[in-house]
Amino acid sequence: MSTRYLESLFNPESIVVIGASERADNLGGMVLRNLMGGGFATERLRVVNQNDYDNVHGVACVARLEKLDFTPDLAIICTPPDTVPKMIRRLGEANVRTAIVMTGGMSRTHSKTGQPLMYSVREAARKTGIRVLGPNTIGLMVPARNLNATYAHMGAIPGRVAFIGQSGTIASAVLDWAFARGVGFSYFLTLGDGMDIDHDDLIDYLAQDTQTRAILLHMENIPNPRRFMSAVRVASRTKPVIAVKSGRVPESEWFRHQLPAGLKRSDPIYDAMLQRAGVLRVDGLGQMFDALETLTRMRPLRRESLAIMANGVGPGVLAVDRLADLGGELAPLSEPSVEALARLLPPYWTRKNPIDLNYDASPELYAEAIRILAKDPEVANVLVMYAPSLTEDSLRIADAVVEAARGTRLNVFTCWLGHSTVMDSREEFYRAGIPSFFNPEKAVMAFMQHVRHQRVQRLLTETPESFTDHFADRTDVRRLVTNALRNGRRHLSSREARQVIRDYGISTIDTLYCDDVEEVLEAFAVERRPVDITIVHEQVCHPFLDLTPTQRRYKGTIQKLTSEAAIMDACRILMNEYQEHFPDSGFVGFAVQRSYQHVGGVEFSVGITRDSTFGPLVVCGASGAQINVMTDRQIALPPLNMVLARELLRRTYMYKLLLEHSLKPEQDIRAVCETLVILSQIVVDIPEIRGLEISPLLFNEQGTVAVHMTIDLDDKPGRPIIQPYPKELEEWVVLKSGRRVMIRPVLAEDEPAHRIFHEHQSPESIRYRFFQYRKHFSREDVAQMVQIDYDREMVFIANALREDGQGEETLGTVRTWTDADNLRCEFAVMVDDKMKGEGLGIALMQKMIAYCRARGTMEMVGNVLADNRPMLQLAQFLGFEVKYNAEEEVMDLRLVLNEPEKDWQKERLKLGGGHL
């Protein structure tokens, strides 16, 4: 993950095209013509061709790189595959910073290394430091810079949308499509084979680019999900990211995905990842551009419901049908709105949404209806539709809609049905910045994409309920798993799996494990109440069994046994069933449980599975014999909090059943969510757990209770692609007053205390921290502060028990933002006014400096107001270089982190720092 030298790729001052000639079918010649046709200055263009032409298409040509009269910022390689690795090495040694490899066929084997040529390209790039886009890429366009370094059939118009593709043919179609819709691009490129520069590098660059308002992605695979996830989570917080992921089914996957246990397709994993990253995933290029219309031309949605008006019943019915299919809602009309519309419409109108304006609706009627809805507090979004008629001119109605919508609080978007007679109207809407669509279905789909995107973004900033268990000691579980692996075992016994679950606080049904029928009878003699008996064999000790159709009919449990005779018959039946359906699975014993009546009649299957690329996944769905073929199984990426767990649960069909059948639905929903959060914590704490399944998970009066559980192990740990809470960074410190304070990384659950902390500081402290006076911090403001990506930024907070003993309070905070190359981090620190002189500022800064040094960051920088004397003293005390920035009227602070601390710094930090 690096943006190193990408400025030279996107904004080159000079370019060399290697392999260009004037042959009509020459790839380099096509690129050269596009560069010249796009307006790139020919005096900064050169060609390298071994035939030693004087020029190619009028551009000076030399036979070898060494004869170039300048070192280009960008080299474009269009030579045969076997020549490319050597060319990359020579370019890197000549200090060329970036290269685009358009040559295809790089999957063939290198004659000397025996590996695909594309890997030789990557090795050459890494050894010499040059950045490479491709191989097999269509190239790069930056229309605002007159740069068209592609072999595409047409150029792009300037705009504020970036497109990152993977396929050249798809990119060509996108160009054509975008031109027809008037969509312009800030950057347009494809990765091709992506041997060096990848999605995450480009997204990092575009996230910081002020000329890019939205990012469009077309992906076929994601080779490094962790890096991708980290980059796109940052980008999606500041601008819409819309993605098309092709290869949704096994038959269309170019790179076959090895499926984890319990899943039939890999596509749900991409769904879960993109949603967690705040990305709007769409099903195709058409939906991509429709979603772009609403996300970039409409305001944020105040409400998710929709009002619909049209000059006829038919269009409104089509729109409502599509809205219902997509889970949308019609906006209710207030009584004043109904009465105002009734004065304009025939007496037989339906007096509800959708609104039929009648076939002969005039421009004035359309405009007045919009003005009425603008006054309705229940209405925030309006779809205005028109079908061509003899009585009115479509352009006049469009003008009236544009004028009426201007200045209102409504999100207005339109659908002018037809084609030949309404094109002028669509152009009018485009010029006015109002989204317009060809048919009701596309219009409603685009609106619902906006709703989905806003829901995903809201999910990223929602404050979780305060359920956290980061501080428990799990030594016994760690020892149990370690011993099993040391003994060569790849799964835990049923008894051991139950111990793991119980040690993590999940209730389980009391279970006795018996080796034979005699022990079962002895257990029953002690219980003397109805029991359930389950046969245990080696195959059922593994999570998410992939059963054959015959095995799915197998019943491994017989319930409510009340006599010794019944128990003996049950054990015999279970043994016969087991031997018939699982003849190769070794017998382990019987599990005996008291017959259990759970509340609600709903059975869940929850657990953990592991993907070879995406790491651990949390699984939730229905329990039962058909579980492996049911579509109810939903997944999420760990770590989870209560908000994310609830969202995972809400996607399951079992959630609806729980709402319908549970006597205490909210209590049971919370109990399932807590279980899911615990499971995600288990796999963070014990990454050697490859799979875990609780099935069924039932309910009692206290919450959830696990009946059967299985755990698989792997000596190769599986790490989540999202950095979990770094518990190892927690530290207790003692302040000068003797007060004990915990300094730890921030959690999303800290949002309420964090908001109180900021709102209780003096105006001067707020000005020193934010460079302006602020009286209020919204929940969204503070959520952005505490919901961080530990891979990219760090926030340490100082927490302590309140002096009145009523809970904890936040006393200080320090944060850093680190660039994608881990070269520089920017810091900010703030300490509670009442804690001045306690040494808390020093403790927080020391903690952050040590953390940044440990992760290899090169330098720490910051800006401080010139009159912030306490902070300037603290910075000088810590060894920062302090300089006045006259242009911005602030003090620039800089601390080199990759140098050993000087002796005087170590001594000073030991002594402490006065009132700091």
N, C-alpha and C positions, 0 to 999 in steps of 0.2 A: 504494500500500500504506500504509494509515493507519488507526489506531484513533481518530482525532480525533473527539470528540463522541459516540462510540458509547455511552458511559455514559448520555448523555441519551436515546438510543434504547432501550436495554435497561432502564433504571431511571428512567423519567420521573416527575417529581413532579406534572406538570400536562400536560393534553392538550387540544387543540382538534380537533374533527372538522369539516371544511369540506365543506359540501354535504349534510349529513344532514337528512332530513325524516321525517315519520311515515308516508309511503306504504309499503305493505308490500314493494314491490319496490325501494325506494330503497337503494342500496349503502351510503351513509353511515349510514342508519338501522339497517341490519343490524349495521354495525360498532359503532355506539353501543349497541345492545342487548347485544352481546357484551361490550363494556367494562363495562357496568353489571351484567350477569349474572355476570361474572367476579369482581366485587367491587371494582373500582377506585372510589376515593372520588369521588362525584358533585360534591362541592364544588370539586374540582380539575379538573372537566370543563367544557368549553364547546363550543358549536356556533356556526359561522358559516354563515348562509344568507341570500342576498340578499332573500328574501321577508320578512325581519324578523319571524320568529315570536318570541313571548315566550319559549317553551321548546319543546324537542323531546324527547318522552318524559321530560319533567320536568327536563331539563337546560337551563340558561339559554342563550339564543340571542341573537346580535347579527347585524346586517346586514353589517358590514364588519370587517376585521381591526383597524382603528384603534380600534374601540370596545371591544375586549377589556380587561378590568380587570387582566390580568396577561399577561406574556410567557410563553407555554407552552414547555415543554422539547421537546414533540413535536407536530407538526401532521400530521393524517391527511387526505389530499386525495381526495375522491370526487366531483369535478366533471367536466364535459365536457372532452374532450381539448384543445380549442383554448384553454381557460382555464388549463391547468396551467402552462405555462412562465412566464406572467406571475405566477401565484400563488406559484411557487417564488421568483421574484425578490423579490416583496413580503415574503415570509416571511423571506428572508435579510436583507433590509434592515431588518427589524424585530428582528433578532438572535435569531430562532428557530433553534435549533441543528440540529434533525433533522426530517425529514419522511418520511412513508410515502405514496407515490403508488399508490393502488389502481386508479386509472382505467386501463382498457385502450384499445386502438385508437390507441396513440401512434406507430404506424408511418406514419400518414397524414402528408401533406406540410403544412408550415406555410405559410400563405398569403403571408407576407412574406419569409421566408428561403428558401423553396423546398426546405428539408431536412426530414427526418422530425421530428415534434414531440418525440420522445424525445431527439434530439440538442440541441434547444433547451432541454429540461429540464436536460441535463448542463451546457450552457454557463452557464445561469442559476445553477446550483448552484456552479460553479467561480468565477464572478465574485463571488458574495456569501458564499461559505464555508459554506453550509448543507450538511449531509450528507443524501442522499436514498436511501431504499430503494425500489426499483421503477424505472419504473412497472410496472403489471400484476402486482403482487404480491398474494398472499393476505393478507399482513400479518405480524404478529408476536405470539407468545405467550411470556410468562414466568410460568409457573404459580405459582412461589413468591412472586411479587410481585402476584398477583391481576390480571395483565395479560393480557387477551385482545383485542388490537387486530387482529382478523381478521373476515372474513365467513364463517368455516368453520362447518360444521353442528354442531360439537361442540367442547368444550374439551379440553385435555390435562391429565392428572394430573401433579402435581409429580414430578420425578425428577432423574437426574444424567446424562441423555443429551441432547446438542444435535443438532437436525436442521436442516440447511441444504438447502433444495430449490430447484428452478428452476421447477417446474410446480405451479400451484395445485390442479389436479385430482389429481395424484399425491400432493400433500401431504394432501388430504382423505382419500384412501385410507390413507395412512400413519397418520393420526390414528386412524381406525377400527381398523385393524389393531393398533396399539400399545395401544389401550384394551383390546381383547380379550385381549391377552397380558400386561397389567399393566405395560407399559413406560411409565415417566414421563419427562418432559422438563424439562431446565433452561431451554432456549430452543428455540423452534420457529418457523421463518420460511421464506419463499421469496424469491428474488432478483427474480423476474420478469425484466424486460429488463435489470436490472443496470447502469443508466446511470452510477451513482456508486459506491455501496457494492457491493463484489464479494466473491467467495469469499475472497480473500486477506485483506481487511479483517476479515471475520467470524472466520476461522480464527485470525488473530493475537489477536483479543480472547478467543476461547474457549480458546486455548492457555494463557492466563494465569488463566482463571477456575477457582477452586478448587471450585466447585459442579458442574463438568462433568467427568465421568469418561470419556466417550467422545463422539466426533463422527461423525454420520452425514451423508453427502453424497449428494445426487442431482444429477447434472450432465448437461446436454445439450451444452454447449461450454465451453471455457476460453479467454476472449479474451486473457488475458495470462499465458501459461504460466510466464514467469520469476518474476513476483510470486507466483503460486499455488504454484509449486515451493518458493520460499524460505519461504513461510508454513507450508505443510503439512509440510515436513521438520522444522521446529521443533516443531510440534504433535505429530507422530507419535512423537517421542522420549519424550513424557511421558504420552500417553494413546492408546488405539486410535482410528484413523481408518478408517472403513469407507465405501466409495464404490460407488455404482451410476452407471455412465456409459451413458446411453442413446444411441441412434443408432449402433449398432455396425456397421451395413452401409450402403452408399451409399443404398439405398432408404429407410432410416429417418432419415437425417441431415436435420435441420431446416436447419442451416447447412452447405451443401455444402463439403467440404474438398478443396482442390486438392492432389492426391497428388504426392509427390516421386518422382523417377525410381527405379524398382526396386521400388515398393510398389503393391499392388493395392487395399489398404484402409488407412484412417487409424487403425482401431481398435488395431492393434499399437503405434502410437505412444503412445496413452493408456496401454496396458498397461505399456510401458517406463517412462513418466513416473511413474505411480502406484507402481510397484514401487520405483523409485529413491528415491521420497519416503517409503517406509516405510508406504504406504497399502495396506490389504487391499481389493482390488477384487472385488466379487461380481456375479453375473449378474442379480439381480433383488431385489425388495423382500423376498420370502420368505427368500432366502439372507441378506439384510442382517440381519434379526431373528434368524435362527438363529445367524449368526456372532456377533452381539451377545451372545447367551446364553452361548456358550462363552468369549468373550474377557473378559466382565465377571464371570462366575461361576466360572470355573476358574482354578486357579493356573497360573503359567508351566510349560510342559512340560519335565520332566526328560528324557524320552525321547519319540520320535515314534511309537512302536509302540503297538498297541492290543490289549487283552484284551477278549473278548466272552463274555458268559454270557446264557443264556435258558432258559426252560422248554420247550424244544423245538428240533429241528434246523432247521426252516424259517426262523425269524427270524435265526438265526446265519448261515445260508447267504446270505440276502439281504444281511446286513451285510458279510460277507466279499467278496461280489461287488462291492459298491459301493466297498469299501476298495481292492480291487485295481484297479478302474477309475480311481480317483483317485491311484494311485501310492503308497498307504499300505502299512504293514507290520503283520502280526500279531505280537504279543509272544510270544516263546518262553516256555514254562513251565519253571521249574526242576524238577529231579527231586524235591526235597522237596515242592513244590507238587503235582506229579502224584500222589505217594504219599498226601499228606493228602487230596486230592480223591477219590482212589480209595476211601478208607475211608468216604466219604459217598455215593458214586454207585454205580449198578449195575455189575457186572463187565464189561458189554459197552460201557461208555462209551469214547470214542475216545482218551482219555488225551492230548489236545492241545487247543489253542485253535482254534476257539471251544468253549466248555464248554456241553454240554447237561445242564441240571439236571433234566430230565424234566418231563413234563406236570403231575405232582402235587407239584412243588417247593414246600416249605413256607417260611414266613417265616424259620424258623430255618436252613434250608439256604441260602437266599440270604445271610443274614447271615454264616454260617460261611464260605461261599465267598469273600466279600469279605475277611474277616479273613485267610484263607489267602493270597490274592493280595497283601494289604498287606505280608506278610512276604517276598514274592518280589522279589529285587533287580532282576529283569528286567522287572517290571511296574510301570508308572507311571500308566497310564490304563485305565479299565475302563468299557465300555458294558454296562449292566445292562438286560436286556429282559424283558418279561412279556407274555404273551398271555392273555386272560381264560380261566378254567377253572371247572369245577363244584366242584372240590375245595378251592380256596383263595380267600380274599378279597383283592382287589387292594390295598385300602387297608392291610391288615395287612402285606402284603409290602412296600409302599412305606415304611411306618413302620420296618420292620426294616432296609431298605436305608439309610434316612436315619440311623438310629442306628448301624449298622455303619460307615458311611462317615465319621461324625463323628470327628474326631481322628486319622484315618489320613493318610498321606502321599499317598494316591491321588487322582487326578482322576477322580471318579465322575460319569457322566452317564447318563441313563436314556431308555428308549423303552417306554412302556406302550401297546401296540397296541390298537386299537379306539377307541371314543368314549364311548358312553352309560354304560358301567359303570366307566370308569377316570378320569373327570373329577376326582373327589375326590382320586385319587392324584396327578394332575398338579398340583393345587392344593397338595398337601402338599409336593411337590418344590419348587414355586415358593417357598413359605414358608421352606423349609430352604436356599434358595439353590443348589439342584442343578438344572442344565439338564435339561430333559425335552422329548422330541420325539414326534411322532405316528407316525413310521414309521422303520424302520432306515436307509433311504436318506438321509433328512434328518438323522438323528443322526450318521451317518458323515460326511456332507458338512460339517456344522457343525464336527465334530472336525478334519477336514482343513483347514478354513478357519483354525482355530487354528494348525495346523502351518504352513500357508503364511505366516500373519502372523508367526509366530516366526522362520521362515526369513528373511523379508524384513528383520525387525529385526536379526537376527544378521548379515546381510550388511552392514548399515550400520555395524556396530561391529567387523567382522573386520579384522585387521591385514594389509595387503597384503604380498606378498613384496617384497623390496627391489630392484625394478626401476624406476628413475627416470632420465629423460633431460631434465631441465629446463634444463640448463646448456649445451647445445651451441649453437654458432654456426651459424645457418642463413642467413647473408648471401647466399650464392650462390643459394639457392632463392628467397629474397625478390626478388632482382634479376631472376631468370629470369621469375617470375610478373609482376612489375611491367612488364617490357619487353613481354611478350606482350599484356597489357591495353592498354598504351600504343599498341601497333600495331593495336588493334582486334580482336584475336583472342579467342575465347571458349573455346578448348581448347588444350591443349599437344600437340605432336607426340609420336609414340611415343618418339622419342629423348629428348625433354625430360621426358616423364613418367617414363621409366626413370631419368633423372638425379635427379629429385626423390626417388624411392623409394630409390635407392642413397645419396644424401646423408643420408637419415634412418636409415641403418643396416640397411635390409632388403636381404638378398641377392637378386640377380637373375641369371637365366641370361644369359651373354654372348651378345650379339645384334649382328649386322651388318645395317645397313639399306641396301638396294640399290634403285636407281631402275628397273632393267630386268633382263631375263633375263641379258644379258651380264655384268652386275655380279654376279649370283647365281653364274654359272659361275666367274667369277674368284675369288669367295669360297670356292667348293668346291675349287678348285685349290689354294688355300692350306691349307685344313683337311685335305683328303684323308681324311675320315672321315664316317660317316653324319650327315646333317643333316635338320632339319625346316624346312619353308618355309611361311610364313604370308603371305597377301596382305593388304596394308594399304590401306584406302580410307577416305574421310572419315567415313563413318557409324560405322565400328568404332573411331574415335578418341574416342567418347563413352561414358561409363560407363552400365551398366544399360540396354542397348538394349531397347526394347519391340518385339520382332520379330513379324512375321506368322507364321501357321502354316507357310507355304511357306518363309519365311526361316529358320525354326528347323531346317529340314532341310539348310540350307546348311552346307557344310564349308569352313572357311577355312584349314585347315592340313593338309598332307600330311607324314607323318613317315617317318623312317628311309630317306632317299634315298641310294643308294650309287654312282650313276654320273651322268655328264653327260646321257646320254639320258633317264634317269629324271627328272632335274631339269627338263629341257626339257619333258617330257610333263606333269610336275606343274604347272609354271608355266602351261602352256596350259590345263590343266583348271581351275586356280584362276581364271584370267582369265575363262574361259567361265562358271563358276559365279557369279563376282562380277557379271558383266554381266547374267546372267539374273535374279539375285535383288536386286541393288542397282543398277539402271541409272542412277539419278540421283545416285549417290554418286561423287565424284571419286576417281580412282586416285592413290594416294600412292607405292606401291612394294612391295617384298618385305622381310620380316624373315627372316633366316637364323640358325638356332640349331643347335648340335650336338645330335644326338639324345640324349635325356636319360631315364634310367630312374630314377624316384623311388621311394623306399621306402614301402611301406604301401598303395599303390593307392588313396589317398584324395585327392580334389581339392576344395579350398575356393575359394569366392568371398568376398572380404572387401573392404570399402571404406567410402566416405563418401557419403551423399546429403544433400540439404538440403530441409527442409520450410519452407513460407512462414510458418508460425506457430511451430513448435517448433525451428526452426533446424537445425544440423547433426545428423546421426544416424550412428552407426557400424553397419555392416551386416555380418553373418556368415552363411554358409550354404554350400550345395552349389554346385559349379561344373558347367557343362554347357550344352548347347544349350537345355534346357528351363528354364533358371534363372528366367525371368520369371514362369513359371506354377507354380513349385514352392512348396510351403508351408513349406519348410525355412528360408526366409530369416528371420532374427531380427535385432532392432535393439536398440540401447542408446543412451543419451544420453551424449555426452562432457561432461567429461573422464573417462577410465577409469583405474583402477589395475588391478593384477594380479587382485585379488579380483573386481572387477566384470567384467573381461574373461573370467575363467574361468566366471563365472555366465552370461554371454552365450553362450559356446561351449557350455556344458552344455545349453542349451535347443535346440541344433540336433540334427537326426538324424545329421549327419556326425560329431558327437562320439561317438556309439555306434559308428559304423563305425571311427573312429580307435582306440577302445579294443579293438575286435575284431581289426583288421588291422595295426596298427602294431607293429613289432618293439620300439620303445621308446616306449610310449604317454605316459608322464609327461614325457619329454623333448619329444615332439612337441606335447603339450598346452601345455607352457610356451612353446614356440616360437610357436604360434599366438597365445597370449595376449599375448606380447611384441609381436607384429605388430599386434594390435588396439590395444594401448596406444600404440604409435608412430603409428598412423593417427589416433587421437584427438588426439595432440599436434600432428600436422601441421595439422589443421583449426583448432586453437587458435592455432598460430603463424601460419598463412596463411589467414585467414578468407575470402579471395577465392576459395578452392577451393570450387566448388559441388558437384562430384561427383568421386569417385575410385573406381576399381575395379581390383583385382588378381584376375585370373581366367585360369588357375587359380593358386592358391598351393599349391605342392608341398612335398615333404620330401626332404632329403638327410641325410647323416650329421651335419652341423653344425646342422641345424634346418630352418627354412622357406626356400623360395626362390621368388621371384615370376617367373612366365613372361611374361604379358602384362599391361600396365597402361594405363589411360586416365585422363585428368584433364580436367574441365570447369572453366571459370573464370566469375566474375561480378564486375563492378567494384563491386557493392554487397556489402560484407562480411557474412557470416553468423555471428552470435555464438551460442555455446551458451547455453541457458537456465539452465544451472548455471554459476555464476562459476568459471572455472578458476583454477589456481594463479597468483597475481599475481607473476610473475617480476620485474617492474619494481621491486618493493619490496625486493629483495635489496640489502644494503649491507654493505661491509666497514668495521669500525671498529678502531682501535688503542687498547688499554687503556693505563693508566699504566705498566704493567710492560713495554710494548712488544709484548705478545701480540696477534696479529691474530685477530679474531673476526668471523664472519659473522652478521649479524642478518637474519633472513628469516622469511617466513610459515611457519607449521607445516604439515607434511604428515602424512597418515595413516601413512606409513611411519616416522614419528618415534616411534611408540608405544613400542618397546622402550627407546630411549635416554631417553625422557621418564619412563618408569616408574623407571628406574635413578636418574635425576636426583632425583625426589621421595623415593625410599627412602633416599638417601644424605645427606639433610639432617638437621640436629639436631632433636630434639623441639621445641625452642623455635621454630625457623624454621617448622616445620610448623604449630605452634599459631598463630603470627602470620599465616600464610597462610590456614588453614582454620578458625580460631577454635576449634580443638579438637586434642587429640593424636591422631595416627593412626600406627599402626605398619605398616599394609599398604595397598597400592593394587592393586586387582585389575586384570586386563587390561581389563575392561569399563569400570572407572572412568577409566583413562587413555585408552582409546579415545574416550570422550566428550570428553576434553580436546583431542585432536588431530584428530578428524574433524569439521571445522567447516564451516559455510556462510559463505564469504567475503563474501556479501552482508549477513549479519546480525551476524557477530562477527569479530574478528581476534585472532590469537595470533602474536606475534613471539617467536622463540626465538633465543638466542645460541648458536651452534655453533662449535667450534674443534677442531683436531687435538689428540688427547690428548698429554700431555707425554711419554708413553712411545712415541708414534708409532703405537700400536695402534688405529687407527680414530679416529672423531670422538666427541665428548661434548657434551651439552647443559649449558650453564653458567648459563642464566637464561631466564626467560620472563615476558612481560607479555601480558595479554589484556583485551579489552573486549567487553561485550555491549551492543548498541545497540537501542533500542526501535524499533517499526515506523515511527514518524514521524521518526526520525533526530533527535530533539530532545535525547536524553540517552544517554550511555553510562556503564556502570559498569566500573571497572577493577580489576585485581588484578595484583600483580607479585611475583616471587620470584627471588632470586639465590642461586647456590650459596654455601654458607658459606665455602668457600675463596677466593671471589672478592671478599669484602668489602673495600672501600677501593680497588678498581680502577676505579671510575667506571662499572661496567657497569649499575648501577641507573639512573643518570642517562641513559645512552645508550639503554636500553630505553624509559624513560618519554618521552624526547624523541622517539624514533621513533614511539611510539604517539600522542602529542599531535599531532605534525605530520600523521600519517595521518588522525586524526579531524577535524582542522581542514580538511584538504583535501577530505574528503567532506561537509563542511558541518554536522557535528554541533554542536549549540549549547553543550552543557556536558558535562563529565566529572565523575563523582562516585565516591566509594568510602567504605568503612568500614574503620577501623583500630583495633585494640585500643589502649586508653589507654596501656599500658606498652610499646608498640612504638615506642620512641624513634627508631631509625634511619629508619623509614618516615615518621614525623611530620616529622623534619628534612628528609628528601628532599622531602616534599610542600610544606613551607614554602619550601624552596629553589626549587622549580618554580613558586611563585606560587599554590598552592592556598589557598583559604579554609578554615580549620580551626575546627570547633566541637564542643563536647562534647555528646553525645546522652545525657542522663541516663536516659531510658526504657530504652534498649538497652545502656547503659554502654559505648559505643564513641565514637570520634571520627569525625565526619562530615567528609569532604573534598569540596570543590567547586572546579572550575576553569572559568571562563567561556571558551569557545573561539572565540566569534564576535567577540571584541574584539581589536584589535591588541595584540601583545606590548608591554609597557612597556620603555623603554630599559634600566631596571635589570635586568629579567629577561634581556634579550639579553646584557648584559655578564656577568651572573652565569653564564649557561650557557656562555659562551665560556671563562670562567676554570676551570670544573669545580667539583666540590664535595667537597673534603676526603676523608673516609673513605667517601663515598657511592658 
